[in-house]
Amino acid sequence: MVVLKLQFLLVPFLTSIMAAAQYMMQDAALMNYIDRRFLILEKRLERCNQDILDYVEEFRDFSKMVLSRLAGLNSYKAEVKSEVENLLTRIERAQRDIDYFGSVTDSNTCIEVHEDLVKQQLFEEAEEKKKLKLTLNASCDDMLAGIKSLKIVKKTGDKHGSWMKDPGKRHTKIYLLNGSVNNVIFEFSNIMTFMESNHTQKARRVTLPFPWEGTGHIIYQGFLFYHKYGSLNEIIKFNIQKRNITDQMLLPGAGRIPAYQLSPSTKIDFAIDEHGLWAIHAEPETGGNIVITKINHITMVVEHTWDTSCTNKDAEAAFMICNTLYVVYNFPSGGTSRIQCVYDVLDAVNTYEIPVLHFLKHQGSHSTIHYNPKEKQLFAWGDGSQIIYKLHTKQKV
């Protein structure tokens, strides 16, 4: 009887325990399910976060690329604008050259000209010469009287070359341009640095985009003016500090024969005097006589041209002092250089009364002689030697 009662009591108790265990198993399964779902959600959130980071990084890269492209476009726009302006300038110059050659061609034809037109042209030419005379006579009336002394500063480089200071700047820099065809300028801080034995190690090297031809180039107010190698008569104006081409021009009539017979590599020579930039060359039409041209160094426009009576035969170099040309002659085998032809563009010098001026002591030949109006002396290159000549001057009569 007691056993039956116990069984009767145990059955509900066990039933309740089994039910509770079943509920616990269901709760555990539910918790496990929820935990798995949370893990899946966390993984998705993590993946989403990573995708967002990837998108942000990709957007940053894209932004950088766009900004770089925009900067490049601005630079390209500036370059295109500069090229267009340069092209327009060259077109204008080409038109002037065409007009020049047209005028030369037309001058050979026989045409009937109205008398009033001739008078007007003569009047305009006279006014132009008067204006030019006033301009060139404004600041200088010196002429060369003799070579006072010479100093061989150094012997370096090839037989042909050029060296100089910039008379348009206050600095003491020395520039060396070695050879008759090259594209490297050596810039020295001063003449003492230039004179050192290992001078090229202390020089600033400036590489030109195009090589020069000859040895007639000149440096003035921070720009190198030179004859472009391989061209007939193309002149390049190069900014030495910025290392870029600033301007270009064609010099009508030049480049067909050497400016000086004894310096055949130099078809166009440049000179600086108290009035600025000059070009010196020879033309077949003048019988080989030297032609000088005044050039505006800022606009690169020809201001005036003179046919001189100085021949290029046996000439080796020339220079300008106070709008007067001095041509240096020598013997083909080398010897004592001498000045025996002088041409004043304003006819202020009686060239027939000027004696032949000889260069002291130096025996050989010169590939370049440049006048420095700031220091009143000549910078010459003679057989690989860099020479300075001091001058005697006097007033023009």
Secondary structure, DSSP 8 states (H G I E B T S, - for coil): -HHHHHHHHHHHHHHHHHHHHHHHHHHHHHHHHHHHHHHHHHHHHHHHHHHHHHHHHHHHHHHHHHHHHHHHHHHHHHHHHHHHHHHHHHHHHHHHHHHHHHHHHHHTS-----HHHHHHHHHHHHHHHHHHHHHHTSS--EEEEEEEEEEEEEE-S-SSEEEE--TTSSS--EEEEESSEEEEEEEESSHHHHHSTTGGGGSEEEEEEEEEESS--EEETTEEEEEBTT-SSEEEEEETTTTEEEEEEE-TT-SSB-SBTTBTT-SSEEEEETTEEEEEEE-GGGTTEEEEEEEETTTTEEEEEEEEEEE-TTEEEEEEETTEEEEEE--TT-EEEEEEEEEETTS-S-GGG---EEEEEEEE--SEEEEETTTTEEEEEETTEEEEEEEEEEE--
